[in-house]
Amino acid sequence: MNRTRLLAVTFPIFLLTGATCFAQLPPVFGPEYQGIAQKDELTRVFISPLRVMWTSDTTGELIKNTDVLLEMGNSQSTMDRQTRFCSIKSTDKDTASILLDYGKEIHGGLQLVMGGSSRREPSLVRIRFGESVGEANSRTFNSDWLMGFSTDDHAKRDIVVEIPRSGLLEIGNTGFRFVRIDLLQPNTLINLKEARAILRYRDIPYLGSFKSSNPRLDSIWLTGAYTTHLNMQEYLWDGIKRDRLVWLGDFHPELATITKVFGYNEVVPRSLDLACRQYPLPNWMNNMTSYSFWYLIIHYDWYMQNGDLEFLNKHRAYIVGLIDQIAAKIADDGTETLGNFRFLDWPSTPNKPGVEAGFRALLVWALKDAQKLCGFLDEKEAMATCAAAIERLNRKVMDHNNLKQAAALMAVAGILDPDKACEEVVAVDGAARFSTFYGLYMLDALGMAGMYDQALEIILTYWGGMLDMGATTFWEDFNIEWLENTARLDEFTPEGMNDIHGSFGAYCYPSYRHSLCHGWSSGVTAWLTEHVLGIKVMAPGCRQIKIEPHLGNLKWVEGSFPTPLGVVRVRHTRLENGEVKTEVEAPAGVEVI
């Protein structure tokens, strides 16, 4: 335990030695700027709205030429009187409002390019960003906590600001698809030349791909990939409009997607380094024991993908110290004292016995992966510590209590037969009681049980259900029961119907606080690559991969998978006799079995 106490002091300092992307400043900036100027490694793209969804003007006289906003812009204001502008005019009684749809979920802000106004002074406007039509038209609950959590306390989405008479203004940094602009100044006319969304993202190629005879499945794969892509900002975030923190639980499905779509990306090691600096031992990751379990699982998966022993060595002390810290809290009879907060995901929370079983299964899974990591690191004592801790835990195996999350984890951890787990609970009622976060592990359990047809049907129903509601990214939470009598997120909600965004949500995400771009929901993308395309990493650095497709009722599927040695390309075709013909292209150094 002395090693753990020392770690709390030395490890954060050690990680501060990582590389920093310094900016190449103009010569006018002297040496005093060295070390405080950092380059923005992300890209900005300006996107004009695809449609004007609504205006407050029923006469056609107060808001004119809205089609101008749909054209390509150049971020340049003008005083040229030949230029057409979108003119927005308020009266002494009413504000003037316009609602814009940019077609896809975006991370970033809004650029307004002005073309003059009726005032010499700035004009007052209200700008509301929304992931749905309902959110863009909603009021915030920043002070009335009885109404639910604030919808505006993380990435700010409801802003009252003065805009210039001419020139441009950039505002906002959040997740959104829709923007509503209200001119609040009475008896005022403003001319808008452009109202373009600013998409801020990592400009990286999609090296992985997935196409099949079912276009709906292809859309699901790509939507999951894009969901995680938007959350790959300076660090790997949970959601682009929420607290934007590095949460180690959310991290794992995102990591699974990153390795299948992008291969290596520096956001992963950078985020793991940050997590260790923020939560030095003996703290738990994100102050939750279960998220420290995920830290070990993440390291194993990342090492198998990239084979980066230097990075693994960098985390050696934390990994070994964490193993000691966990093992010291597991008694001989299998009981443990790892804290009272047993978190899997939010929907599982009411089922306390099931959560308890799932929590312990997650710990067994983490210790098994940690044992393998210690093998790579030649940490024989820590390997033995893991083995002994697993043996003690397995003296007390709890019942899943009909919780799909728990049964799935128990199957993955090897403490419950996958067939039994799926027949008793995971496959029961199909997509009912699935969750966006733990859906990946439920699918894994179905795959282990050979229930690929059921898994594909659930994917098409559950993740496809979000697409049916207008999703362009996957959500923090979703229940298929929400689909009944519910309007899509990209339309106004008719009277008597539910609002898919505003009418649902619980725990920390009621109503419009609910994140509609949450990285932990993207695991379906990784599952399709690994189980349907059938590509599984068998040796560190992808030096050995296994190709074992499961097409279900698909006629064909093809795609690609990034490795450190190059891209693997695969195509599977079902022949008339029912057999599957497989074609593989693999780079040198990758053994295919």
Secondary structure as UniProt FT lines:
FT   HELIX           2..15
FT   TURN            16..17
FT   TURN            27..28
FT   HELIX           31..33
FT   TURN            34..36
FT   STRAND          43..47
FT   STRAND          51..55
FT   STRAND          63..64
FT   HELIX           66..70
FT   TURN            81..82
FT   STRAND          86..89
FT   STRAND          96..117
FT   STRAND          123..130
FT   HELIX           133..136
FT   HELIX           145..147
FT   STRAND          158..163
FT   STRAND          166..183
FT   TURN            186..187
FT   STRAND          189..201
FT   STRAND          209..212
FT   HELIX           215..230
FT   TURN            240..243
FT   HELIX           248..261
FT   HELIX           267..278
FT   TURN            281..282
FT   HELIX           285..287
FT   HELIX           289..306
FT   HELIX           309..314
FT   HELIX           316..327
FT   TURN            328..329
FT   TURN            332..333
FT   HELIX           346..348
FT   TURN            349..350
FT   HELIX           352..376
FT   TURN            377..378
FT   HELIX           380..393
FT   TURN            394..395
FT   TURN            401..402
FT   HELIX           404..412
FT   TURN            413..414
FT   HELIX           418..421
FT   HELIX           422..426
FT   TURN            427..433
FT   TURN            436..438
FT   HELIX           439..448
FT   TURN            449..450
FT   HELIX           452..468
FT   TURN            469..470
FT   HELIX           480..483
FT   TURN            484..485
FT   STRAND          486..487
FT   TURN            489..490
FT   TURN            495..496
FT   STRAND          498..499
FT   TURN            500..502
FT   TURN            507..508
FT   HELIX           511..513
FT   HELIX           519..522
FT   HELIX           523..527
FT   HELIX           528..532
FT   STRAND          535..539
FT   HELIX           540..542
FT   STRAND          544..547
FT   TURN            552..553
FT   STRAND          556..563
FT   TURN            564..565
FT   STRAND          566..574
FT   TURN            576..577
FT   STRAND          580..585
FT   TURN            588..589
FT   STRAND          591..592
//
